[in-house]
Amino acid sequence: MTLDGVEFLRRFLLHVLPAGFVRIRYYGLLANRYRAQNLERCRALLGATTPIAAVPSGPEATEPRPRDANERGRCPVCGVGQLVVVSSLAPVAELDLAVRAPITRDTS
């Protein structure tokens, strides 16, 4: 399927919410309250196995591993691949919530 630029942008912008609207994310199969139960049920219906956690948990996960010359530049979480730090973000100070309040509109 090929779309011209105007039609692509029109279809893309159908998914953008207007200013002042908030996306609701707590419904459906992946709602937080029942996510684990729903995923377990889906796996059972599909005959799939439960996935293995990618990040180790427990006391061994908090202890830093010794790093040799070959491990420099590797991802500190999974240890696979080449990690290139492009930039680091400074910590964010307390936010002024009055500035980020939704815009109210008089619809009368």
C-alpha positions in Angstrom: 0.0 0.0 0.0 1.4 3.4 -1.0 0.1 6.7 0.5 1.0 10.2 -0.5 2.3 12.5 2.2 -1.0 14.3 2.9 -3.0 11.1 3.3 -0.3 9.6 5.6 -0.3 12.7 7.8 -4.1 12.7 7.9 -4.2 9.1 9.1 -1.3 9.7 11.5 -3.0 12.7 13.1 -6.2 10.8 13.7 -4.3 9.2 16.6 -3.2 12.5 18.2 -5.3 13.9 21.0 -6.3 17.5 21.1 -4.7 19.8 23.7 -6.3 19.4 27.2 -7.4 15.7 26.6 -5.8 12.9 28.6 -5.3 9.4 27.2 -6.9 6.7 29.4 -4.7 3.6 29.8 -6.4 1.5 32.4 -8.7 -0.6 30.4 -8.4 -3.7 28.1 -6.3 -6.8 28.4 -3.2 -5.0 29.6 -4.9 -3.0 32.3 -2.6 -2.9 35.4 -5.0 -4.5 37.8 -5.5 -7.7 35.8 -2.4 -7.7 33.5 -0.7 -10.7 35.1 -3.8 -12.8 35.1 -4.7 -11.9 31.5 -1.2 -12.6 30.2 -1.2 -15.9 32.0 -4.6 -16.8 30.5 -3.4 -15.7 27.0 -0.3 -17.9 27.3 -2.4 -20.8 28.5 -4.8 -20.5 25.5 -1.9 -20.2 23.1 0.1 -23.0 24.7 3.1 -20.8 25.3 5.5 -21.0 28.2 6.1 -18.1 30.6 9.0 -15.9 29.6 12.2 -15.9 31.6 13.0 -12.6 33.2 15.7 -10.7 31.3 17.0 -8.8 34.4 18.1 -10.9 37.3 16.5 -10.2 40.7 17.7 -10.8 44.2 20.9 -9.9 46.0 23.2 -10.8 43.1 21.5 -8.3 40.9 22.4 -5.4 43.2 26.1 -6.2 43.4 28.1 -4.8 40.6 30.0 -7.3 38.5 33.7 -6.9 38.1 34.5 -5.4 34.7 37.5 -6.2 32.7 38.8 -4.5 29.6 36.6 -6.6 27.3 33.4 -5.6 29.1 33.9 -1.8 28.8 31.2 -0.3 26.6 28.8 -3.2 27.2 25.2 -2.7 28.5 25.3 -2.7 32.3 21.9 -4.4 32.5 22.1 -7.3 30.1 25.8 -7.4 29.3 25.1 -7.8 25.6 25.8 -5.4 22.7 27.8 -2.2 22.5 26.7 0.7 24.7 27.4 4.1 23.5 26.5 7.0 25.8 25.3 9.9 23.6 24.3 12.2 26.5 23.2 12.2 30.1 20.1 14.0 31.4 20.4 16.0 34.6 17.9 15.2 37.4 14.7 17.1 37.2 13.8 19.5 40.0 10.4 19.5 41.5 7.8 20.3 38.9 5.4 23.2 39.2 2.1 21.4 38.7 0.2 24.6 38.1 2.1 25.1 34.9 1.2 21.6 33.6 -2.5 21.8 34.5 -4.9 21.0 31.7 -6.3 23.8 29.7 -9.9 24.5 30.6 -12.2 25.6 27.8 -15.6 27.3 28.2 -17.9 25.2 25.9 -21.1 27.1 26.7 
